[in-house]
Amino acid sequence: MTYPQAIIVATALMALAIFFSIPQYKIVSTPTWNVVWRVNTRSGNVAYCTQGEGSCIRLSEKDISITRKTK
């Protein structure tokens, strides 16, 4: 392996390490409701999780646009 190839491989490994060290989900809780919002920072998917159901429900863009129109 030549010196330039070693630099490229090392740079690629560092980029992968940085990419996988970033948290995938951001969690936002609401003080008035019993709901936690989960946002996937890589894909942009949004889900809400409730304590009673014990699972998260993924929202689609259609669900979000309907909510904006009704308010």
BELRAFEN-V10938 format. One record per backbone hydrogen bond with DSSP energy under -0.5 kcal/mol. CO is the residue of the C=O (numbers start at 1). NH is the residue of the N-H. E is the energy in kcal/mol with one decimal. If there is no record, write none. Layout:
co->CO nh->NH e->E
co->CO nh->NH e->E
This chain:
co->2 nh->6 e->-2.2
co->3 nh->7 e->-1.9
co->4 nh->8 e->-2.0
co->5 nh->9 e->-2.5
co->6 nh->10 e->-2.4
co->7 nh->11 e->-2.3
co->8 nh->12 e->-2.3
co->9 nh->13 e->-2.3
co->10 nh->14 e->-2.1
co->11 nh->15 e->-2.3
co->12 nh->16 e->-2.2
co->13 nh->17 e->-2.1
co->14 nh->18 e->-2.1
co->15 nh->19 e->-2.4
co->16 nh->20 e->-2.4
co->17 nh->21 e->-0.9
co->18 nh->22 e->-0.8
co->19 nh->22 e->-0.6
co->24 nh->41 e->-2.9
co->24 nh->42 e->-0.6
co->26 nh->39 e->-2.8
co->28 nh->37 e->-3.5
co->34 nh->51 e->-0.9
co->35 nh->30 e->-1.5
co->36 nh->49 e->-3.2
co->37 nh->28 e->-2.7
co->37 nh->39 e->-0.5
co->38 nh->40 e->-0.5
co->38 nh->47 e->-2.2
co->39 nh->26 e->-2.5
co->39 nh->41 e->-0.7
co->40 nh->44 e->-2.3
co->45 nh->40 e->-2.8
co->46 nh->59 e->-3.4
co->47 nh->38 e->-3.3
co->48 nh->57 e->-2.7
co->49 nh->36 e->-2.5
co->50 nh->54 e->-1.4
co->55 nh->50 e->-1.1
co->56 nh->58 e->-0.6
co->57 nh->48 e->-2.2
co->59 nh->46 e->-0.7
co->60 nh->64 e->-1.8
co->61 nh->65 e->-2.3
co->62 nh->66 e->-2.1
co->63 nh->67 e->-1.8
co->64 nh->68 e->-1.9
co->65 nh->69 e->-1.8
co->66 nh->70 e->-1.6
co->67 nh->71 e->-1.0
